[in-house]
Amino acid sequence: MAGKPKLHYFNGRGRMESIRWLLASAGVEFEEKFIETPEDLDKLKNDGSLMFQQVPMVEIDGMKMVQTRAILNYIATKYNLYGKDIKERALIDMYTEGMADLNEMILVLPLCPPDQKEAKIAQIKEKVTDRYLPVFEKVLKSHGQDYLVGNRLSRADIHLVELLYYVEELDPSLMANFPLLKALKTRISNLPPVKKFLQPGSQRKPPISEEDLEKESLSMTGKPKLHYFNGQGRMESIR
């Protein structure tokens, strides 16, 4: 029998949190090996565990998987959370990619310079209420079903509910005009594996503080370097 998946990452949300959510929602127990020092990260790099020299990395089914989307795709497929056919999978991919864009903005918010943070939060709030949440509210309204795709639980529902928790942490009032999304959040949160994951003492990680994020990024890799063309694009939310 295969052992539990083992997750290698820092002791915080970051890019591993969606993986934790997906495994937990599938009812899969997992172990975590936290990277606490630069030496811990160097060891993984030097022993060939990190294909691209970066985490997250998940040991599962005899593989050492890297790249967040690849890991999520594998878990979703393995545990039947990726739709019943190619069309449903395409919808799930579209929805989750949109969620990932918003999640990225929220994820890097603690890195924002203090004098720009208020403006960045306002920008995120505007995109939450004007661009992202209306899309998913409309999807649920259009088919009247309990889940986003195929009237069955998929990774799209799980990733969306994870994101809705982050939105509420930012400002609970942002959810006020989206009753179907609030109902979806309640419905998914009451599924036994998810309900267990949401309890205190679970492997779910708390919001990361600016101090934690600075410790994670600077102590492991030095001052962050941004490589991109001289324009906004996807790098702008990180700046």
LINZIDA-V493171 format. One record per backbone hydrogen bond with DSSP energy under -1.0 kcal/mol. CO is the residue of the C=O (numbers start at 1). NH is the residue of the N-H. Records with the same first field share a line. If there is no record, write none. Layout:
CO=NH ; NH
//
This chain:
5=31
6=59
7=33
8=57
9=35
10=12
13=16 ; 17
16=20
17=21
18=22
19=23
20=24
21=25
22=26
23=28
24=27
31=7
33=9
37=41
38=42
39=43
40=44
41=45
42=46
43=47
44=49
45=48
50=53
57=8
58=65
59=6
60=63
63=60
65=58
67=71
68=72
69=73
70=74
71=75
72=76
73=77
74=78
75=79
76=81
77=80
81=155
85=89
86=90
87=91
88=92
89=93
90=94
91=95
92=96
93=97
94=98
95=99
96=100
97=101
98=102
99=103
100=104
101=105
102=106
103=107
104=108
108=111
109=112
113=116
116=120
117=121
118=122
119=123
120=124
121=125
122=126
123=127
124=128
125=129
126=130
127=131 ; 132
128=133
132=136
133=137
134=138
135=139
136=140
137=141
138=142
139=143
140=144
149=152
154=158
155=159
156=160
157=161
158=162
159=163
160=164
161=165
162=166
163=167
164=168
165=169
166=170
167=171
171=174
172=175
173=176
175=178
178=182
179=183
180=184
181=185
182=186
183=187
184=188
185=189
186=190
188=191
191=195
192=196
193=197
194=198
196=199
199=202
209=213
210=214
211=215
212=216
213=217
214=218
215=219
217=221
218=222
229=231
235=239
//
